Amino acid sequence: MSASSAATGVERAGFPLFISAGDILTDLVRMDGDQWRSHPGGAGWNVARAMARLGVPTAFAGSIGVDCFSDELWRASEAAGFDLRFLQRIDRAPLLAIVHQTHPPAYFFIGDASADLAFDPESLPEGWMGAARWAHFGGISLARAPLSATLATLAADLRAKGVRISFDPNYRNLMAHGYRPMLETMASLADLIKVSDEDLRCLFGTDEDTALDTLRAMNPAATVLVTRGSGPATLLAPNETIAAMPPRVEVVDTVGAGDASIGGLLFSLMERPERGWLDHLAFALAAGAAACRHAGAHSPSLDEIVALLQ
């Protein structure tokens, strides 16, 4: 039975089955010379878009401003098919990621008192938690006070109501200092944790094996997905460990591949819970590989992913 057809009475009322409550921002990317291009983005927003593209009733829960950049984020969210009741608009400056170099990536963030920090879960539609099946958290939102505490509390409330939690720290330089307590909190709440090999090195400052042992000790019951770019990925379930290679594709851009892969894994878990972990992992890796075939943070369609599985 699919996620869209397995509806309770609350779900039939029109609430989303999947919620992502993470970062939403505008990437300002330097092109040639002094030319810049803006893109809607944020890891949490990308995961929501990946799920919506695959047909899951989805919302991104967060807040944006009332400026031109935020107008584009609103339009992109509407085009993605999100439930816009979960996207709040606040009269504050936007959150911007200034990507002044792409090879290798070099960036900084502007938004010390930006709109995203004012997100208020109490203003969300009444009764929505009763419909949600999975909620995703991660990205720089969990390193930006007071939003970080707001989201951690929301994750705990959702878990207490039986909603399953996924967590992708998605390391950025904002997490270099003081992030460890939040990492431990979110890991302890998560049913599913996704990290890259780079995340492990940067978060823990040790070799990958030691870092992974430390992460798993924070929540031995959680399933952990470790991605390694074009190298073998590992999925560590409580009683099973599986490794697999992602499909080989002609890579155009790796931006957003990790967000597509966790979206693919969550979709597989929601749509085909009876499948084994090897099938779930294969679907996740195909989703990430499909995203790499396009420039920018591409959200692959189901047909794109299935084609790579075949």
Disulfide bonds with the S-S distance in Angstrom:
none
